Amino acid sequence: MRDHGERYLSRVYSPDEVADAGPADHPDASRLAARFAAKEATLKVLRAHELAIPLSTIEVVRTAWGGVEIQLTGAAADRAAEERLTSFAVSITHEEGFAAAVVLAEEHADR
């Protein structure tokens, strides 16, 4: 963030993700790092290692009860449909300079 600032933030995060990280002039880097980890974990669930899926098409959305959910748009949503993945679940954590995330998705089985 220090080197690329607004350009980096707008390329990777939605306006709501940045707003949820605190004041615009000094967002909490650990909150953004946890969201970045969730985006990376989502790419792995999507089996997108050889695809160019923009991180901005994966959004970590805060729920009314204070948790977070994954919302996909564009290329990420298209890939989820191709892989028949539904019902994404995410857990994120951040503390003392470390961030981590786990993402799970159900695969819809055709009968």
C-alpha positions as CSV (number, residue, x, y, z in Angstrom):
1,M,0.0,0.0,0.0
2,R,2.9,2.3,0.8
3,D,4.3,2.0,-2.7
4,H,1.2,1.8,-4.9
5,G,-1.5,3.3,-2.7
6,E,-4.8,4.1,-4.4
7,R,-3.9,2.3,-7.6
8,Y,-3.3,-1.0,-5.7
9,L,-6.4,-0.6,-3.5
10,S,-8.7,0.0,-6.5
11,R,-7.3,-2.8,-8.5
12,V,-7.6,-5.4,-5.8
13,Y,-10.4,-4.3,-3.5
14,S,-14.0,-3.0,-3.9
15,P,-14.8,0.4,-2.4
16,D,-16.8,-1.4,0.4
17,E,-13.8,-3.6,1.3
18,V,-11.6,-0.5,1.5
19,A,-14.2,1.4,3.6
20,D,-14.5,-1.6,5.9
21,A,-10.7,-1.4,6.6
22,G,-11.0,2.0,8.3
23,P,-10.4,5.6,7.4
24,A,-9.6,6.2,3.8
25,D,-6.4,8.1,4.6
26,H,-5.1,5.2,6.8
27,P,-6.8,1.8,6.2
28,D,-6.0,-1.1,8.5
29,A,-3.5,-3.1,6.5
30,S,-4.2,-6.3,8.5
31,R,-7.9,-6.2,7.6
32,L,-6.9,-5.8,3.9
33,A,-4.4,-8.6,4.2
34,A,-7.1,-10.9,5.6
35,R,-9.3,-10.0,2.6
36,F,-6.4,-10.6,0.2
37,A,-5.8,-14.0,1.8
38,A,-9.5,-14.8,1.3
39,K,-9.3,-13.8,-2.4
40,E,-6.3,-16.0,-2.9
41,A,-8.0,-18.9,-1.1
42,T,-11.0,-18.4,-3.4
43,L,-8.8,-18.6,-6.5
44,K,-7.6,-22.0,-5.2
45,V,-11.1,-23.2,-4.7
46,L,-12.0,-22.1,-8.2
47,R,-9.1,-24.1,-9.5
48,A,-8.0,-20.9,-11.3
49,H,-4.2,-21.3,-11.1
50,E,-3.7,-20.9,-14.9
51,L,-6.5,-18.3,-15.4
52,A,-6.3,-14.6,-15.2
53,I,-9.1,-13.9,-12.8
54,P,-9.0,-10.3,-11.4
55,L,-8.9,-10.2,-7.6
56,S,-11.5,-7.4,-7.9
57,T,-14.1,-10.0,-9.1
58,I,-13.9,-11.7,-5.6
59,E,-15.3,-9.6,-2.9
60,V,-15.3,-10.2,0.9
61,V,-18.6,-8.8,2.1
62,R,-19.4,-8.0,5.7
63,T,-22.7,-9.5,6.8
64,A,-25.3,-7.9,9.1
65,W,-24.3,-10.2,11.9
66,G,-20.6,-9.2,11.6
67,G,-19.2,-12.2,9.7
68,V,-18.0,-12.2,6.1
69,E,-19.1,-13.9,2.9
70,I,-17.6,-14.3,-0.5
71,Q,-19.4,-12.6,-3.4
72,L,-18.3,-13.4,-7.0
73,T,-18.8,-11.3,-10.1
74,G,-17.4,-11.4,-13.7
75,A,-14.7,-13.9,-14.4
76,A,-14.8,-15.3,-10.9
77,A,-18.5,-16.0,-11.1
78,D,-18.1,-17.5,-14.6
79,R,-15.4,-19.8,-13.3
80,A,-17.5,-20.9,-10.3
81,A,-20.3,-21.8,-12.7
82,E,-17.9,-23.8,-14.9
83,E,-16.7,-25.7,-11.9
84,R,-20.3,-26.1,-10.6
85,L,-19.3,-24.5,-7.3
86,T,-21.9,-23.0,-5.0
87,S,-22.4,-22.0,-1.4
88,F,-19.0,-20.5,-0.6
89,A,-18.0,-20.3,3.1
90,V,-15.1,-18.2,4.3
91,S,-13.2,-17.7,7.6
92,I,-10.7,-14.9,7.9
93,T,-8.4,-13.9,10.7
94,H,-5.7,-11.3,11.4
95,E,-3.6,-10.5,14.4
96,E,-0.1,-9.0,15.1
97,G,1.0,-8.7,11.4
98,F,-0.4,-12.1,10.3
99,A,-3.5,-12.8,8.2
100,A,-5.1,-16.1,7.1
101,A,-8.2,-17.3,5.3
102,V,-9.9,-20.5,4.5
103,V,-12.6,-20.8,1.8
104,L,-14.8,-23.8,1.1
105,A,-17.4,-24.3,-1.6
106,E,-19.9,-27.0,-2.4
107,E,-19.7,-28.6,-5.8
108,H,-23.1,-29.1,-7.3
109,A,-23.4,-32.7,-8.5
110,D,-25.3,-33.4,-11.7
111,R,-27.7,-36.3,-11.5
